[in-house]
């Protein structure tokens, strides 16, 4: 296998592996984005990494999701200064860089009743291990990554050398 092919395939495999390891977190778990959910409990023990995705599932028209720009806005439920507003009932937010992001319900009074969540994203792209289901998913993703790497190397060995 030529050096160019090997380098190219290593880059492709690393990109595929990084995407395969990204987690999708349904905010609030099985209860979703709802007033009855304890978001502090839901977020505790979870690890969020660059590349992961948050999914807010809720009844459109009853709730919405606003992203707040600062911790002060989050603590004071100042939804008037939102940097983003979503209202589809099935909103996805990609965690594209490390740092802290703040989300609250845009329906009057819901934020002050606790319908808000603070997400801290780490630099790593390793999957979170917050539950048995996530752990099982991580194991499956690791296996899939190994299969992809083996397949890419097999294909590379069959390609003509440059």
N, C-alpha and C positions, 0 to 999 in steps of 0.2 A: 504494500500500500504506500503511495507516495506521501511525502511530508505535507503537501498542500491539502490532500484529501483528509489526512488525519487531523490537521488543525481545523479545517472547515467542519468536520463532523464533531469534533470536541466542542466547538462553539455552538453548533445546533443542539447537541445533546444537553449542554449546560442551560441553554434557554428553555428547552422543553422541560427539563427537570425542575427548574425554578418555578415554572408555571404549574407543573403538576403538584408541587408541594404547597401551593397557596391554599389557604383554608377559606371556606365560606361560613360565616357566622350569622345565624339568624338571631337578630337582637331580641332578647327576652326568651330565647329557646322556644319551647312548644307553645307558650302563651303569646309570644310575639310582642309587638309594640302595642301595649295595652296598659291601662291605668292600674290593673290588678297585679302587674308584674313588679317584682322587687329587682330593679336594675342594678343596685349595688351588689346584691347577692349574685345575680347573673354574671356580672363582670369579674367578680373576685375569683382569683385562681386561673383566669384565662390569660393566654398570651396572644397578643396580636402582633403580626409581623408585616413588614412591607410586602405587598403583593396580595395580602388577604383581602377579603371583601366582606363588608357588613351588608346584611339584607334586612330591611325593615318591612315586616308584614303586618298589616292592620286594615281596619275598615276605612276605606276612603270616604271622606265626608265627615267622619266622626273624629279622625285624628289626621295629623300630618307630621312631617319631620322637618325641623329647621336646624341647620348647622350654625352654631354660634361661634363668633370669632375670638372670644377670650374667656378665661376662667371667671372673670368678674361678671360677664354677661350670663354665664352658666349658673353661677351661684345666685344671682339676682333674678334669674329667669327673664332676662331682657331680650325677648324674642323679636323686638322691633329692629334690632341691629343684626339680623340674620345674614350670613354670607351666602346661604343657599337654602332654598325651600323646595320640598318634594311633597307630592300629594297623591301619588298613583295607587298607594296601598300595597305596593310591592317594589320598594325602592332599594337600589343597590348603590353602595358607596365603596370604591376601591381605596384601600389604604396604600397610597403611592409613595409616602415618605415617612421617616420616623418623626415622632412628636405626639402631642396630645390634641385630640379633637373633641368637640362638645356638641351633643345633639339633644334636642328637646322637642316635645310636642308643641305644635303651633296653635292648638286649640286653647282658647282662653281658660286659664286656671289649671290646666293639666300639668304644666311644668312645676308650678308651685306645690302641686299634690304629689310630686316625685316622679313624674313621667319625663325623665331626662337621664342621659348616660354620658359618662366621660370615658373615652377610649384612648389608651396610650399605646402607640405603635412602636415596637422595637426595630432595631436595624436588621436583625436576622431575618432569614426567610425560611426558618425551620417551622414545621407545623406546630400548632399548639397541642398540649396534651392535657386538656382540662377535663376530659371525661373518657370513659371506656369506649364510647362510640368514636370519639375523635382519635383515640389511640389506635383503634382498629382501622380507622380510615387512614391514619398515618402509615401504618404497616402496609396497607394495600397500596398506598401511593409510593412507598419506598420500593415495593416489589415491581410495580408498573415502571418506575424509573429504571430499575435494573434491566427489565425486559427491553425497554426502549434503547438503552445503551448497548446491550448485546445485539439487538437488531441492527442498530446503526453501524456497529463495528463489522457485522457480517456483510452488510450491504457495501460498506467501504472496501472490504477485502475483495469483493467481486468487481468493483469499478476498475476500469483501465487506469494504469498509472500515467501520470503526466510528466 
